[in-house]
């Protein structure tokens, strides 16, 4: 028996001894322990004959009939990659320009707009930092906000805007609201 097999066996034995839920009574636990120890030297015999890999996966899940699984993905709504890049790049570059103009209006120590490695960062000194970047595999723009936390925005064909599906928030409207709240000056980003 190899060292790895012994370690595995010892882990199983300790779990069996320490967990009263695995076996309802001590005599049954003892007999199971004896079985494990007797068969420890056999390499082809599993100490857990009931735990073959097939028995764990082949049984259907016993979910209630009315339970809802994950929502189906409508692949017609997924943006082609080139269109995603065009929309996301345009959005991020427009935001960069408007935020730089906004920085000239507000008097915030540490106000800085930076764009590098496809990440837009807005530093507001002691008020916090916004970080925005593209997530190409998901076709999303991700935003980290000092007020609302992380958000993932999808392009909405109907409204022609980036929308956070969980809250239905529009990216530009969210930023406008939060920046006015933090900096005390209204801003128009759309």
GUTI-486384 format. One record per residue (C-alpha): residue number from 1; residue in three letters; x, y, z. Coordinates in steps of 0.001 Angstrom, whole numbers. Layout:
// GUTI-486384
<atom><i>NUM</i><aa>Ala</aa><xx>X</xx><yy>Y</yy><zz>Z</zz></atom>
...
//
This chain:
// GUTI-486384
<atom><i>1</i><aa>Unk</aa><xx>0</xx><yy>0</yy><zz>0</zz></atom>
<atom><i>2</i><aa>Unk</aa><xx>1375</xx><yy>3379</yy><zz>-969</zz></atom>
<atom><i>3</i><aa>Unk</aa><xx>1754</xx><yy>6307</yy><zz>1385</zz></atom>
<atom><i>4</i><aa>Unk</aa><xx>-1007</xx><yy>8209</yy><zz>-440</zz></atom>
<atom><i>5</i><aa>Unk</aa><xx>-3371</xx><yy>5256</yy><zz>-35</zz></atom>
<atom><i>6</i><aa>Unk</aa><xx>-2571</xx><yy>5063</yy><zz>3671</zz></atom>
<atom><i>7</i><aa>Unk</aa><xx>-3212</xx><yy>8783</yy><zz>4108</zz></atom>
<atom><i>8</i><aa>Unk</aa><xx>-6526</xx><yy>8498</yy><zz>2296</zz></atom>
<atom><i>9</i><aa>Unk</aa><xx>-7484</xx><yy>5530</yy><zz>4450</zz></atom>
<atom><i>10</i><aa>Unk</aa><xx>-6521</xx><yy>7331</yy><zz>7649</zz></atom>
<atom><i>11</i><aa>Unk</aa><xx>-8576</xx><yy>10375</yy><zz>6636</zz></atom>
<atom><i>12</i><aa>Unk</aa><xx>-11597</xx><yy>8183</yy><zz>6007</zz></atom>
<atom><i>13</i><aa>Unk</aa><xx>-11173</xx><yy>6378</yy><zz>9307</zz></atom>
<atom><i>14</i><aa>Unk</aa><xx>-10860</xx><yy>9639</yy><zz>11233</zz></atom>
<atom><i>15</i><aa>Unk</aa><xx>-13968</xx><yy>11028</yy><zz>9543</zz></atom>
<atom><i>16</i><aa>Unk</aa><xx>-15831</xx><yy>7867</yy><zz>10413</zz></atom>
<atom><i>17</i><aa>Unk</aa><xx>-14754</xx><yy>8013</yy><zz>14044</zz></atom>
<atom><i>18</i><aa>Unk</aa><xx>-15322</xx><yy>11735</yy><zz>14498</zz></atom>
<atom><i>19</i><aa>Unk</aa><xx>-18652</xx><yy>12087</yy><zz>12728</zz></atom>
<atom><i>20</i><aa>Unk</aa><xx>-21609</xx><yy>10566</yy><zz>14556</zz></atom>
<atom><i>21</i><aa>Unk</aa><xx>-23856</xx><yy>11403</yy><zz>11592</zz></atom>
<atom><i>22</i><aa>Unk</aa><xx>-22125</xx><yy>8873</yy><zz>9329</zz></atom>
<atom><i>23</i><aa>Unk</aa><xx>-23291</xx><yy>5975</yy><zz>11423</zz></atom>
<atom><i>24</i><aa>Unk</aa><xx>-26122</xx><yy>6040</yy><zz>13946</zz></atom>
<atom><i>25</i><aa>Unk</aa><xx>-24650</xx><yy>3622</yy><zz>16450</zz></atom>
<atom><i>26</i><aa>Unk</aa><xx>-21152</xx><yy>2886</yy><zz>17810</zz></atom>
<atom><i>27</i><aa>Unk</aa><xx>-21317</xx><yy>-858</yy><zz>17010</zz></atom>
<atom><i>28</i><aa>Unk</aa><xx>-22060</xx><yy>-99</yy><zz>13372</zz></atom>
<atom><i>29</i><aa>Unk</aa><xx>-19196</xx><yy>2408</yy><zz>13309</zz></atom>
<atom><i>30</i><aa>Unk</aa><xx>-16889</xx><yy>-217</yy><zz>14824</zz></atom>
<atom><i>31</i><aa>Unk</aa><xx>-17807</xx><yy>-2830</yy><zz>12252</zz></atom>
<atom><i>32</i><aa>Unk</aa><xx>-17199</xx><yy>-311</yy><zz>9482</zz></atom>
<atom><i>33</i><aa>Unk</aa><xx>-13797</xx><yy>499</yy><zz>10983</zz></atom>
<atom><i>34</i><aa>Unk</aa><xx>-12892</xx><yy>-3202</yy><zz>11095</zz></atom>
<atom><i>35</i><aa>Unk</aa><xx>-13920</xx><yy>-3564</yy><zz>7462</zz></atom>
<atom><i>36</i><aa>Unk</aa><xx>-11686</xx><yy>-633</yy><zz>6511</zz></atom>
<atom><i>37</i><aa>Unk</aa><xx>-8708</xx><yy>-1999</yy><zz>8414</zz></atom>
<atom><i>38</i><aa>Unk</aa><xx>-9077</xx><yy>-5580</yy><zz>7075</zz></atom>
<atom><i>39</i><aa>Unk</aa><xx>-9263</xx><yy>-4353</yy><zz>3496</zz></atom>
<atom><i>40</i><aa>Unk</aa><xx>-6556</xx><yy>-1711</yy><zz>3820</zz></atom>
<atom><i>41</i><aa>Unk</aa><xx>-3899</xx><yy>-3888</yy><zz>2256</zz></atom>
<atom><i>42</i><aa>Unk</aa><xx>-5972</xx><yy>-4744</yy><zz>-813</zz></atom>
<atom><i>43</i><aa>Unk</aa><xx>-5320</xx><yy>-2207</yy><zz>-3502</zz></atom>
<atom><i>44</i><aa>Unk</aa><xx>-8284</xx><yy>-3086</yy><zz>-5713</zz></atom>
<atom><i>45</i><aa>Unk</aa><xx>-10910</xx><yy>-2965</yy><zz>-2952</zz></atom>
<atom><i>46</i><aa>Unk</aa><xx>-12371</xx><yy>401</yy><zz>-2127</zz></atom>
<atom><i>47</i><aa>Unk</aa><xx>-12906</xx><yy>1080</yy><zz>1569</zz></atom>
<atom><i>48</i><aa>Unk</aa><xx>-16123</xx><yy>2793</yy><zz>426</zz></atom>
<atom><i>49</i><aa>Unk</aa><xx>-17793</xx><yy>333</yy><zz>-1946</zz></atom>
<atom><i>50</i><aa>Unk</aa><xx>-20934</xx><yy>2456</yy><zz>-2060</zz></atom>
<atom><i>51</i><aa>Unk</aa><xx>-18998</xx><yy>5513</yy><zz>-3214</zz></atom>
<atom><i>52</i><aa>Unk</aa><xx>-18111</xx><yy>4681</yy><zz>-6772</zz></atom>
<atom><i>53</i><aa>Unk</aa><xx>-17929</xx><yy>7713</yy><zz>-9006</zz></atom>
<atom><i>54</i><aa>Unk</aa><xx>-20927</xx><yy>6533</yy><zz>-11002</zz></atom>
<atom><i>55</i><aa>Unk</aa><xx>-23247</xx><yy>6201</yy><zz>-8029</zz></atom>
<atom><i>56</i><aa>Unk</aa><xx>-22798</xx><yy>9860</yy><zz>-7110</zz></atom>
<atom><i>57</i><aa>Unk</aa><xx>-23670</xx><yy>11249</yy><zz>-10521</zz></atom>
<atom><i>58</i><aa>Unk</aa><xx>-26090</xx><yy>8860</yy><zz>-12168</zz></atom>
<atom><i>59</i><aa>Unk</aa><xx>-29094</xx><yy>9446</yy><zz>-9943</zz></atom>
<atom><i>60</i><aa>Unk</aa><xx>-31376</xx><yy>12275</yy><zz>-11021</zz></atom>
<atom><i>61</i><aa>Unk</aa><xx>-31677</xx><yy>15275</yy><zz>-8746</zz></atom>
<atom><i>62</i><aa>Unk</aa><xx>-34783</xx><yy>15200</yy><zz>-6615</zz></atom>
<atom><i>63</i><aa>Unk</aa><xx>-35861</xx><yy>18760</yy><zz>-7271</zz></atom>
<atom><i>64</i><aa>Unk</aa><xx>-39440</xx><yy>19835</yy><zz>-6763</zz></atom>
<atom><i>65</i><aa>Unk</aa><xx>-41385</xx><yy>19988</yy><zz>-10012</zz></atom>
<atom><i>66</i><aa>Unk</aa><xx>-42000</xx><yy>23710</yy><zz>-9645</zz></atom>
<atom><i>67</i><aa>Unk</aa><xx>-38372</xx><yy>24640</yy><zz>-8937</zz></atom>
<atom><i>68</i><aa>Unk</aa><xx>-36731</xx><yy>26984</yy><zz>-11371</zz></atom>
<atom><i>69</i><aa>Unk</aa><xx>-33282</xx><yy>26319</yy><zz>-12688</zz></atom>
<atom><i>70</i><aa>Unk</aa><xx>-31028</xx><yy>28917</yy><zz>-14216</zz></atom>
<atom><i>71</i><aa>Unk</aa><xx>-32724</xx><yy>31176</yy><zz>-16704</zz></atom>
<atom><i>72</i><aa>Unk</aa><xx>-32109</xx><yy>30095</yy><zz>-20281</zz></atom>
<atom><i>73</i><aa>Unk</aa><xx>-29686</xx><yy>32242</yy><zz>-22214</zz></atom>
<atom><i>74</i><aa>Unk</aa><xx>-31079</xx><yy>33928</yy><zz>-25284</zz></atom>
<atom><i>75</i><aa>Unk</aa><xx>-28043</xx><yy>33751</yy><zz>-27527</zz></atom>
<atom><i>76</i><aa>Unk</aa><xx>-29650</xx><yy>36146</yy><zz>-30005</zz></atom>
<atom><i>77</i><aa>Unk</aa><xx>-29052</xx><yy>38888</yy><zz>-27452</zz></atom>
<atom><i>78</i><aa>Unk</aa><xx>-25305</xx><yy>38241</yy><zz>-27126</zz></atom>
<atom><i>79</i><aa>Unk</aa><xx>-23381</xx><yy>40965</yy><zz>-28892</zz></atom>
<atom><i>80</i><aa>Unk</aa><xx>-20919</xx><yy>39948</yy><zz>-31562</zz></atom>
<atom><i>81</i><aa>Unk</aa><xx>-17430</xx><yy>40606</yy><zz>-30218</zz></atom>
<atom><i>82</i><aa>Unk</aa><xx>-16576</xx><yy>43375</yy><zz>-32677</zz></atom>
<atom><i>83</i><aa>Unk</aa><xx>-19812</xx><yy>45230</yy><zz>-31891</zz></atom>
<atom><i>84</i><aa>Unk</aa><xx>-19190</xx><yy>44822</yy><zz>-28163</zz></atom>
<atom><i>85</i><aa>Unk</aa><xx>-15710</xx><yy>46340</yy><zz>-28486</zz></atom>
<atom><i>86</i><aa>Unk</aa><xx>-17034</xx><yy>49227</yy><zz>-30564</zz></atom>
<atom><i>87</i><aa>Unk</aa><xx>-19792</xx><yy>50033</yy><zz>-28041</zz></atom>
<atom><i>88</i><aa>Unk</aa><xx>-17692</xx><yy>49486</yy><zz>-24916</zz></atom>
<atom><i>89</i><aa>Unk</aa><xx>-14683</xx><yy>51435</yy><zz>-26207</zz></atom>
<atom><i>90</i><aa>Unk</aa><xx>-16895</xx><yy>54311</yy><zz>-27304</zz></atom>
<atom><i>91</i><aa>Unk</aa><xx>-18625</xx><yy>54361</yy><zz>-23900</zz></atom>
<atom><i>92</i><aa>Unk</aa><xx>-15416</xx><yy>54259</yy><zz>-21895</zz></atom>
<atom><i>93</i><aa>Unk</aa><xx>-13655</xx><yy>56904</yy><zz>-24012</zz></atom>
<atom><i>94</i><aa>Unk</aa><xx>-16695</xx><yy>59215</yy><zz>-23887</zz></atom>
<atom><i>95</i><aa>Unk</aa><xx>-16823</xx><yy>58789</yy><zz>-20105</zz></atom>
<atom><i>96</i><aa>Unk</aa><xx>-13120</xx><yy>59553</yy><zz>-19854</zz></atom>
<atom><i>97</i><aa>Unk</aa><xx>-13540</xx><yy>62853</yy><zz>-21716</zz></atom>
<atom><i>98</i><aa>Unk</aa><xx>-16624</xx><yy>63907</yy><zz>-19757</zz></atom>
<atom><i>99</i><aa>Unk</aa><xx>-15046</xx><yy>62969</yy><zz>-16427</zz></atom>
<atom><i>100</i><aa>Unk</aa><xx>-11939</xx><yy>65010</yy><zz>-17258</zz></atom>
<atom><i>101</i><aa>Unk</aa><xx>-14187</xx><yy>67997</yy><zz>-18021</zz></atom>
<atom><i>102</i><aa>Unk</aa><xx>-16074</xx><yy>67368</yy><zz>-14759</zz></atom>
<atom><i>103</i><aa>Unk</aa><xx>-12747</xx><yy>67386</yy><zz>-12913</zz></atom>
<atom><i>104</i><aa>Unk</aa><xx>-12199</xx><yy>70960</yy><zz>-14101</zz></atom>
<atom><i>105</i><aa>Unk</aa><xx>-15531</xx><yy>72004</yy><zz>-12522</zz></atom>
<atom><i>106</i><aa>Unk</aa><xx>-15351</xx><yy>70293</yy><zz>-9127</zz></atom>
<atom><i>107</i><aa>Unk</aa><xx>-12762</xx><yy>71128</yy><zz>-6531</zz></atom>
<atom><i>108</i><aa>Unk</aa><xx>-11819</xx><yy>67756</yy><zz>-5114</zz></atom>
<atom><i>109</i><aa>Unk</aa><xx>-8327</xx><yy>67087</yy><zz>-3767</zz></atom>
<atom><i>110</i><aa>Unk</aa><xx>-6980</xx><yy>63988</yy><zz>-5493</zz></atom>
<atom><i>111</i><aa>Unk</aa><xx>-9409</xx><yy>64079</yy><zz>-8434</zz></atom>
<atom><i>112</i><aa>Unk</aa><xx>-7761</xx><yy>62130</yy><zz>-11251</zz></atom>
<atom><i>113</i><aa>Unk</aa><xx>-8963</xx><yy>60322</yy><zz>-14370</zz></atom>
<atom><i>114</i><aa>Unk</aa><xx>-6678</xx><yy>57660</yy><zz>-15802</zz></atom>
<atom><i>115</i><aa>Unk</aa><xx>-7093</xx><yy>55251</yy><zz>-18703</zz></atom>
<atom><i>116</i><aa>Unk</aa><xx>-4575</xx><yy>52471</yy><zz>-19240</zz></atom>
<atom><i>117</i><aa>Unk</aa><xx>-4630</xx><yy>48781</yy><zz>-20137</zz></atom>
<atom><i>118</i><aa>Unk</aa><xx>-8319</xx><yy>49173</yy><zz>-21058</zz></atom>
<atom><i>119</i><aa>Unk</aa><xx>-9174</xx><yy>50203</yy><zz>-17483</zz></atom>
<atom><i>120</i><aa>Unk</aa><xx>-10727</xx><yy>53574</yy><zz>-16668</zz></atom>
<atom><i>121</i><aa>Unk</aa><xx>-9968</xx><yy>54756</yy><zz>-13143</zz></atom>
<atom><i>122</i><aa>Unk</aa><xx>-11556</xx><yy>57776</yy><zz>-11497</zz></atom>
<atom><i>123</i><aa>Unk</aa><xx>-9901</xx><yy>58775</yy><zz>-8225</zz></atom>
<atom><i>124</i><aa>Unk</aa><xx>-11794</xx><yy>61144</yy><zz>-5967</zz></atom>
<atom><i>125</i><aa>Unk</aa><xx>-9193</xx><yy>61476</yy><zz>-3222</zz></atom>
<atom><i>126</i><aa>Unk</aa><xx>-10643</xx><yy>60613</yy><zz>179</zz></atom>
<atom><i>127</i><aa>Unk</aa><xx>-14102</xx><yy>60095</yy><zz>-1375</zz></atom>
<atom><i>128</i><aa>Unk</aa><xx>-13113</xx><yy>56854</yy><zz>-3087</zz></atom>
<atom><i>129</i><aa>Unk</aa><xx>-12205</xx><yy>55375</yy><zz>-6448</zz></atom>
<atom><i>130</i><aa>Unk</aa><xx>-14226</xx><yy>54155</yy><zz>-9415</zz></atom>
<atom><i>131</i><aa>Unk</aa><xx>-12805</xx><yy>51465</yy><zz>-11684</zz></atom>
<atom><i>132</i><aa>Unk</aa><xx>-14386</xx><yy>50520</yy><zz>-14997</zz></atom>
<atom><i>133</i><aa>Unk</aa><xx>-13286</xx><yy>47901</yy><zz>-17495</zz></atom>
<atom><i>134</i><aa>Unk</aa><xx>-14515</xx><yy>45673</yy><zz>-20294</zz></atom>
<atom><i>135</i><aa>Unk</aa><xx>-15210</xx><yy>41979</yy><zz>-19742</zz></atom>
<atom><i>136</i><aa>Unk</aa><xx>-15145</xx><yy>40631</yy><zz>-23278</zz></atom>
<atom><i>137</i><aa>Unk</aa><xx>-16136</xx><yy>36993</yy><zz>-22590</zz></atom>
<atom><i>138</i><aa>Unk</aa><xx>-19305</xx><yy>38199</yy><zz>-20839</zz></atom>
<atom><i>139</i><aa>Unk</aa><xx>-19840</xx><yy>41162</yy><zz>-23183</zz></atom>
<atom><i>140</i><aa>Unk</aa><xx>-20136</xx><yy>43389</yy><zz>-20123</zz></atom>
<atom><i>141</i><aa>Unk</aa><xx>-18717</xx><yy>46564</yy><zz>-18668</zz></atom>
<atom><i>142</i><aa>Unk</aa><xx>-17782</xx><yy>46098</yy><zz>-15034</zz></atom>
<atom><i>143</i><aa>Unk</aa><xx>-17861</xx><yy>48983</yy><zz>-12583</zz></atom>
<atom><i>144</i><aa>Unk</aa><xx>-16499</xx><yy>49135</yy><zz>-9079</zz></atom>
<atom><i>145</i><aa>Unk</aa><xx>-18043</xx><yy>52014</yy><zz>-7138</zz></atom>
<atom><i>146</i><aa>Unk</aa><xx>-17222</xx><yy>53386</yy><zz>-3673</zz></atom>
<atom><i>147</i><aa>Unk</aa><xx>-20978</xx><yy>53812</yy><zz>-3124</zz></atom>
<atom><i>148</i><aa>Unk</aa><xx>-22809</xx><yy>50959</yy><zz>-4848</zz></atom>
<atom><i>149</i><aa>Unk</aa><xx>-20005</xx><yy>48392</yy><zz>-5012</zz></atom>
<atom><i>150</i><aa>Unk</aa><xx>-19457</xx><yy>46110</yy><zz>-8001</zz></atom>
<atom><i>151</i><aa>Unk</aa><xx>-21859</xx><yy>46113</yy><zz>-10939</zz></atom>
<atom><i>152</i><aa>Unk</aa><xx>-21912</xx><yy>44345</yy><zz>-14306</zz></atom>
<atom><i>153</i><aa>Unk</aa><xx>-23560</xx><yy>46194</yy><zz>-17142</zz></atom>
<atom><i>154</i><aa>Unk</aa><xx>-24952</xx><yy>44532</yy><zz>-20271</zz></atom>
<atom><i>155</i><aa>Unk</aa><xx>-25818</xx><yy>46312</yy><zz>-23487</zz></atom>
<atom><i>156</i><aa>Unk</aa><xx>-29581</xx><yy>46693</yy><zz>-23796</zz></atom>
<atom><i>157</i><aa>Unk</aa><xx>-30701</xx><yy>46848</yy><zz>-27432</zz></atom>
<atom><i>158</i><aa>Unk</aa><xx>-34084</xx><yy>48347</yy><zz>-26535</zz></atom>
<atom><i>159</i><aa>Unk</aa><xx>-32776</xx><yy>51321</yy><zz>-24555</zz></atom>
<atom><i>160</i><aa>Unk</aa><xx>-29443</xx><yy>51540</yy><zz>-26411</zz></atom>
<atom><i>161</i><aa>Unk</aa><xx>-27668</xx><yy>51779</yy><zz>-23056</zz></atom>
<atom><i>162</i><aa>Unk</aa><xx>-25544</xx><yy>49773</yy><zz>-20629</zz></atom>
<atom><i>163</i><aa>Unk</aa><xx>-27879</xx><yy>48366</yy><zz>-17953</zz></atom>
<atom><i>164</i><aa>Unk</aa><xx>-27224</xx><yy>46455</yy><zz>-14729</zz></atom>
<atom><i>165</i><aa>Unk</aa><xx>-29769</xx><yy>43641</yy><zz>-14976</zz></atom>
<atom><i>166</i><aa>Unk</aa><xx>-30075</xx><yy>43091</yy><zz>-11240</zz></atom>
<atom><i>167</i><aa>Unk</aa><xx>-31230</xx><yy>46635</yy><zz>-10467</zz></atom>
<atom><i>168</i><aa>Unk</aa><xx>-32120</xx><yy>47884</yy><zz>-13983</zz></atom>
<atom><i>169</i><aa>Unk</aa><xx>-29735</xx><yy>50802</yy><zz>-13379</zz></atom>
<atom><i>170</i><aa>Unk</aa><xx>-28377</xx><yy>52654</yy><zz>-16391</zz></atom>
<atom><i>171</i><aa>Unk</aa><xx>-24578</xx><yy>53040</yy><zz>-16255</zz></atom>
<atom><i>172</i><aa>Unk</aa><xx>-24596</xx><yy>56778</yy><zz>-17054</zz></atom>
<atom><i>173</i><aa>Unk</aa><xx>-27509</xx><yy>57594</yy><zz>-14718</zz></atom>
<atom><i>174</i><aa>Unk</aa><xx>-25897</xx><yy>55640</yy><zz>-11873</zz></atom>
<atom><i>175</i><aa>Unk</aa><xx>-22596</xx><yy>57477</yy><zz>-12295</zz></atom>
<atom><i>176</i><aa>Unk</aa><xx>-24318</xx><yy>60864</yy><zz>-12594</zz></atom>
<atom><i>177</i><aa>Unk</aa><xx>-26280</xx><yy>60263</yy><zz>-9393</zz></atom>
<atom><i>178</i><aa>Unk</aa><xx>-23335</xx><yy>58965</yy><zz>-7391</zz></atom>
<atom><i>179</i><aa>Unk</aa><xx>-20888</xx><yy>61633</yy><zz>-8559</zz></atom>
<atom><i>180</i><aa>Unk</aa><xx>-23344</xx><yy>64396</yy><zz>-7689</zz></atom>
<atom><i>181</i><aa>Unk</aa><xx>-23847</xx><yy>62783</yy><zz>-4274</zz></atom>
<atom><i>182</i><aa>Unk</aa><xx>-20082</xx><yy>62539</yy><zz>-3651</zz></atom>
<atom><i>183</i><aa>Unk</aa><xx>-18834</xx><yy>65758</yy><zz>-5254</zz></atom>
<atom><i>184</i><aa>Unk</aa><xx>-21804</xx><yy>68071</yy><zz>-4754</zz></atom>
<atom><i>185</i><aa>Unk</aa><xx>-21953</xx><yy>69141</yy><zz>-8420</zz></atom>
<atom><i>186</i><aa>Unk</aa><xx>-24333</xx><yy>67745</yy><zz>-11077</zz></atom>
<atom><i>187</i><aa>Unk</aa><xx>-22772</xx><yy>66069</yy><zz>-14113</zz></atom>
<atom><i>188</i><aa>Unk</aa><xx>-24224</xx><yy>65059</yy><zz>-17478</zz></atom>
<atom><i>189</i><aa>Unk</aa><xx>-22494</xx><yy>61946</yy><zz>-18814</zz></atom>
<atom><i>190</i><aa>Unk</aa><xx>-25002</xx><yy>60780</yy><zz>-21422</zz></atom>
//
